[in-house]
Amino acid sequence: MKRLLQTAAIAASVLAAGTAAAADPIKIAHVAGFTGPLEPYAKQLQTGMEMGFEYATNGTNKVLGRDIEILQYDSQLKPDRARALLEEAYGDEDVTLAVGPVASGVAIASLPIAEMYEKIIIPEGVADSITGKDWNRYVVRIGRNSSQDAISNAVAVADEGVCIATLAQDYAFGRDGVAAYKKAAEELGATIVHEEYVPTDATDFTAPGQRIIDALRNDDCEERYAFLIWAGGGNPLAKLADMNPGRYGITLTTGGNILPALAAYKVSPGMEGAGYYYYENPNNDVNDWLVKEHFKRFNSPPDFFTAQGMAQAMAIVAAIEKAGATDTESLLEAFQGLTFNSPKGELYIRPEDQQTLQPMYHFKIKVKEGVDWAVPELVREIGADEMNVPILN
């Protein structure tokens, strides 16, 4: 009898311990620049993640019977600070995985911390090197990379007889973006005649703008484009438009952006490019819910990075459900080859570099009365299968 009581007590103790462990929250660290020039991006990503977890869990914010808890960390766009915060999240808080940072340079500096702790990181930066030369097996990217931006934008304008000059910020995001764009444009028959790189905080674009115009004043060109890659403040699009490049037959082109940045696009009605997301472009139930709920809660449409944040959360839930566990190795196996839903429709994470493949949206800028920003009206969806996104790691 005594032995039976002891066995029962041990069984009860094990069951209680298992129940307590199951009740522990699943902690997700979100490390992003919540202060600084990329603050709007970080806040949109945070909102998108919160709404994504809500949608993916049918409003319970639970998966495998456990609460999802997002721990927010402000990197202030400082690489050393981001690394220290990640160490705190992985080590002290024992988070399941980390999301961010959104600045490419800060994200790249953070990747070795994930490898050190053998924990997953989902960087929000775009630079190709994140899933290229700086990649490690703990890196899973849900957002797009520079190649996806570049290839889709090249598809929008590049062709035989087209000459293109580029302007970008002088860091990983800009340089990786131009490298990928150049490769894609040249494969489509275009010629890159000049590249300009300027500081990330540049506000005067007169000299680089003039060099771009001079490089494109070439009689051998049938069409001429100046392609801009930019994030944050500075507004080079308006500054270049003020230089009236159209008098030389030069057309401006750039990718999509957040709504406040799209206000600057009003100077270029008819401009074409390609973007990651605009709330009117995707046609699916997830996006319908996101748009409706965002208007209801914030009296505004969801923005560029809100959609990415939601996709990140939905991928995390899908991977945890597929794995049936939250340990790193089980989740890595689940992420590889994962197909999951998002505001952009069904997306796929290829196993080779754990980069998410996804559609992009070819747009044409239209200025509409009563709308504060220029509207990137959909020309067509560029399918993931139309973009030969290279494996770079």
N, C-alpha and C positions, 0 to 999 in steps of 0.2 A: 504494500500500500504506500509505504514511504517513498519507494522508488518511483511509483506511478505519479505521486504528487510532485516529486522532483522533476520528472520528465515533463509533466504538464506545465510546471513553472518555467522550465527552460523554453518550452515551445511558446508559451505566452510571451516570454521576454523577447524571443527572436521575432515573433509576429509584431510585437509593439515596436521593436527597433526598425523592422521593415516598413511599418506603417508611418513611423516618424520620418524615415528617410524619404519615403514616397511623397510625404507632405512638404518636404523642403522645396522652396521655390527654385525654379530654373532661372538662374541669374544671367542676364545678357548685358555686357558692358557696351555702352555707346560712347566712344572717344572721338570727339569732333571739335572743330573750332567754333565754339558757341559765342566767342567774342572775336572781333577782327573782321576783315573784309569779306570772309566767307560765312559770316554769321547767318545770313538768310538761308544758305544751303543747309547748314547744320540743323537749323530749326525746322525746315521742311522735312528733312530726313527723319528727325525725331517724331514729328507729327505723323508722317507716313508709316513709321514703324508701329506706333501706338495703334493706328487705325488698321494696319495690316494684321497685327496680332488679334485684334478684336474680330476682324472679318474671318480670319482663318480658324478661329476657335468658336465661331458662332456666338460671340459676345461673352464667353466665359473667361477668356484670358487664361485658360488652363490647357495643358497638353500632358498626356499620360497621367492625368489627375493632379498635376502640380501647377501652381501659379507661375505665371511668367512675370519676372521682375526686371525692368530695364534700369540699370545704374548709369547715370549720365555723368560724363567727365569732360571738362573743357580743356582742350589741348592748347588753346590760345594760339594755334598755328605754330607752336614751337616744337621741333622734333624731340629735343631732350625731355621736355615736359610730357609729351605724348608717350614716350618710352617709359618714363617713371610711372605714369598713370596706368599703363598697361601692366607693368609689373605689380602694381598694387591690386589691380582687378584680378589678374591671374593668380597671384600669390596669396594676398590677404583675403580677398572676397571669394576666391575659388569659383569664378564665373565659368559657365559652360563654354562660352565663346565670347569674342569681342567683335564689335562692328565699328568700322572707321579706321583711321581718320579720312576726311574728305579731301584734304589738300594732298596732292600726289606726292610731293617731296616729303611731307610729314608721314604719309602712309608708308613710303618706301623705307624710311628710317625705323618704322615700327615693326616691320615684318620679322626681323631677327628675334624680337622678344617673343613672338608666337612660337617660333621654332625652339627657343630656349626652354619655354614652359611646356612645349608639346601640346599647345592649345590652338584651336581654330581661330583665325582672324578673317573677317569679311571686310576688306578695305573698300572705302567709298570713292577713292581717287580713280582717275581715268588713265594715267600713264601706262603705256604698253608694258613697261619694264616690271610692273607689279605682278603681272602674270607672264613675264618674260625673264630677263636675266636676274632680277631680284626675287623671283618666286621661290617659295619652298612649299613642301607638301601640306602645310597647314593653312595655306592661302586659298580661299574660295571667294570668287568675285561674282556678285549678283548684278551689279551695274555694268554699264557698257565700258569698253576700253577705247583707247585712242584710235585703234584700227577700225573699230566699228563706226566711230564718228567720221573718220577720214574717208573710209571706203564709201559710205553712204553720201557724204558731201561731194566726193569725186563723181559718183554716179549721177548726181544732180546736174553737173555742168561740164565735166571733162569729155573731150572727144578729139578726133583728129583735127589739127589746125588751131586748137585752142592753146593760148599762152596764159600762164598763171604765175602771179607773184604772191608770196605769202607774208603775213605779219603775225607774229606770235610772241607770247611772253617767254623770257629767257630762263626757263626752268623745265623740269621734267615734263609737265603737262604740255607746254608749248612745243618743245623740241621733239618729243615722242609723237605728238599730233602731226607736226609738219612732216616728219620722216614717213609716217604711215600714209599721209595724204599724198605725198610726192610719189610714193611707190604705186598707189592705187590709180592716181591720175595718169601717170606715165603708161601704165598697163592699158589704160583706155585710149591712149594715143595723144594725150596732151603733153605740153612741155612746161616744166617749171623753170622760169627764167631768172627768178631772184627770190632770196629768203631774207627776211628782216626779223631780228630778235631784239626785243626791248625789255627794260626792267619791268618787274611785275607791278610796280607802282607808277609807271610812266603816265604822264598826262599830256605831254607835248609830242605830237606825232608828225610835226611838220617835216622834219628832215627825213625820217624813214618813209613817210608818205611820198615825198618828192622822189626818193630813190626808187620806190615802187613804180611810180608813174614813168620815170625815165626808162626803167627796164622794160616796161610794157609798150613803149612807143616804137614798136617794131613792125615794119611793113610786111614781114613774113607771117604775121599772126592774122588769122581769119576772125577770131574772137579773143577778147582780152578780159581776164578776171583778176581781181585782187581778193584773195581768200584770207579771212581773219580767224584766228583762234584766240579766244580771250575768256578770262574768268575774273570776276570781281569788278572793281571800279575802273575809271579811266575813259570809257566810251570812245574807243578808237574809230568805231564805225561812223559816228557823227562827225568826228574830226576829219576823217578821210573824205566823207561826202562833201564837207565844206570846201575841200580842195578841187571840187568839180572834176573828178576823173572822167566823167562821161564825155567831156569835150574831146577826149582822146580815144573814145570808144571803149573805155574801161568800165566794167560792171563789177560792183562789189558783191561778194558772196560770203556767207558764214553759216555756222550751224545754229541750232536752236538754243534757247536759253530760258532763264526764269522770267516770269512776267514783268518785273520791274526793268530788267535788262531789255526786254522786247520793246519797251517804250522808245528806246533809241533807234529801233529798226524803222520807225515811221519816216525817217529821212530817205528810205530806200524802198518805196512801194514797187512791187513787181520783182523784188530780189528773190532769188531762189537759193535753197540750201536743203539741209536735212537735219532733223533733230531727233532726240531720244523720246520726247513726249510733249504733247500739248493736249489738254484735257478734252478737246473736241475731236481728236483724231481716232483713238481706238474705239472699236465698236464691240463691246462685250459686257457681260453682267457685272464683272468685278469693277470695271471702270465706271459703269453706270452707278453702282453703289457708292464708289469713292466720290464721284462728282456730286451726287445728291446729298450725301452726308456732309461733305466739306462745305457746301453752300449753306446747309442747315446749321452747322456748328460755327462757322467762321464768316459767313456771308461773303464768301469769295470762292473761286474755283481752286481745285488742287493744282499745284505747280509741278514743274519739272522734277524736282527732287522729292516731292511728296510721293510721287509714283514709284521712284526708286526705293524709298524707305519702306513703302508698303510691299513691294516685291521682295525685299530682303526679309521682312518678317514672315511672309507667306512661304518663302523657301525654307526658312529655319523651322517652321512648324511642320512643313512637309517632310523635311529630313528627319526630325525627331520622331514623327509618326512612322515613317518608313523603317527607321532603326529600332524603334521600340525601346530606346535607351538614350542616354545623354553623354556617355563617355566619348572621348575624342575619336578613337578608332572606329567605333560603330557609326558615328556621325560622318566621318570622312568617307566611309564606304557608302553611306546613304546619299551624300551629296554628289558623288561621282555618277554621272549618267541620270541624275534626277530630272524629271519633268514635273513642273509645278505651274500653278496658275498665278496670274498677276494682272495689274491694270492694263498691260500690253498684250494680254492673251497668254497662251501657253508658252513657257520658256524652257530651255534645256541647258543643263550644265554638262559640258563635255568633260570626259574623265581625264584627258591628257594634261590639261592645265587648270581644270576646275574654273573655267571661264564660262559665263552664261552667254549663250547665243540667243539673239532676239531681233525682232524687226526694228526698223528705223522708219522715219516718216519724211518723205520728200515734200517740201512745202514751197509755197509762193506767198510772199508777204502782201497783205492787203490792209489798207488803213480804213477802219470802219468808224463812222461817227458814233460818239458816245462810249467808245472803248478806249481805255487809257493806254493800251499797248497795241503794237502792230500785231495783226492776227496772222499766224503761219498756216494759211489754208492748205489743206491736204491736196497734194497732187496725186500721190499714190503711196501705199505702204511698200517699203523695200523689205522683202522677206529675208529672214536669216539665211536661207539657202541661196540667196543672190549675192551674198558677201563672203568672199573667201578669206575669212579672218585667220591670219597665220598663227601657228603655234610657235612661240618664241622662246620657250624655256629649254 
